[in-house]
């Protein structure tokens, strides 16, 4: 019996495949975040504050999170308020700084997801990861341009 070419070739990358991969990986992260009482958007905002080279204003963080998640600025501001209420961020004049608790949350989530990420990404040849990285960067650039045109 012969095998048809369609069953032996690799799937073509498309929007659906990208979405499925994104939501599968995000599901893993959200499972870990739930154990820590945090949401995905809170983690993205907190990570932006923790990894910033300089103190960030609320507007800075809204811009960064919006650039990543394409979320509504009002929702992002509500997320920042949640992080302030949870004492993961603290206001320092015009800036929001991560607290020790905020840094610890990011570190704990990173430590818990590291072995899972290693299992997910492990064994994928470096050249495949490089090709996927180039394609994803191009898709991101083009999608951002299309979104900018739609919202202009």
HELIX and SHEET records of a PDB file:
HELIX    1   1 UNK A    5  UNK A    8  1                                   4    
HELIX    2   2 UNK A   15  UNK A   35  1                                  21    
HELIX    3   3 UNK A   40  UNK A   51  1                                  12    
HELIX    4   4 UNK A   58  UNK A   69  1                                  12    
HELIX    5   5 UNK A   73  UNK A   85  1                                  13    
HELIX    6   6 UNK A  100  UNK A  121  1                                  22    
HELIX    7   7 UNK A  126  UNK A  151  1                                  26    
SHEET    1   A 3 UNK A  56  UNK A  57  0                                        
SHEET    2   A 3 UNK A  95  UNK A  98 -1                                        
SHEET    3   A 3 UNK A  89  UNK A  92 -1                                        
END                                                                             
